[in-house]
Amino acid sequence: MRMWQCVVCGLVYEEEKGWPEDGIAPGTAWEDVPAEWTCPECGVSKAEFEMVEF
């Protein structure tokens, strides 16, 4: 599974964990996260996330 990081605040979205608080189930691929989803920490759009490898 891949991880995506907000370039503004550093929050990491892990596909494996999803974001259940926003209705995104564990295992949800980044491509399947709704386009209108925003960073829960700083509010920027999904477009402000970049794929990262840890």
C-alpha positions in Angstrom: 0.0 0.0 0.0 1.1 3.5 -0.7 1.2 6.6 1.5 0.4 10.2 0.5 1.7 13.3 2.4 0.2 16.7 2.6 2.8 19.2 1.3 1.5 21.9 3.6 1.2 20.3 7.0 2.8 16.9 6.6 -0.2 14.7 7.5 0.1 11.2 6.0 -2.7 9.3 4.4 -2.0 5.6 4.4 -4.1 3.6 2.0 -3.9 0.6 4.3 -5.5 2.6 7.2 -7.9 4.8 5.2 -9.4 7.7 7.1 -12.5 6.2 8.8 -13.3 9.6 10.6 -14.1 11.0 7.1 -15.8 7.8 5.9 -12.8 6.5 3.9 -12.6 2.8 4.7 -9.2 1.0 5.4 -7.7 -0.2 2.1 -9.1 2.6 0.0 -6.7 3.5 -2.8 -5.8 7.1 -3.2 -7.5 7.2 -6.6 -10.7 6.2 -4.9 -10.6 9.0 -2.2 -13.3 11.5 -3.3 -11.8 14.6 -5.1 -13.6 16.9 -2.7 -11.8 15.4 0.3 -9.6 17.8 2.2 -6.8 17.4 4.6 -8.3 17.0 8.1 -5.4 19.0 9.6 -5.0 22.1 7.4 -7.9 21.9 5.0 -6.1 21.9 1.7 -7.4 19.9 -1.2 -6.4 16.4 -2.2 -4.3 17.9 -5.0 -1.8 19.1 -2.3 -0.7 15.6 -1.4 2.3 13.8 -2.9 3.1 10.0 -2.8 5.9 9.3 -0.4 7.9 6.2 0.5 8.9 5.6 4.1 
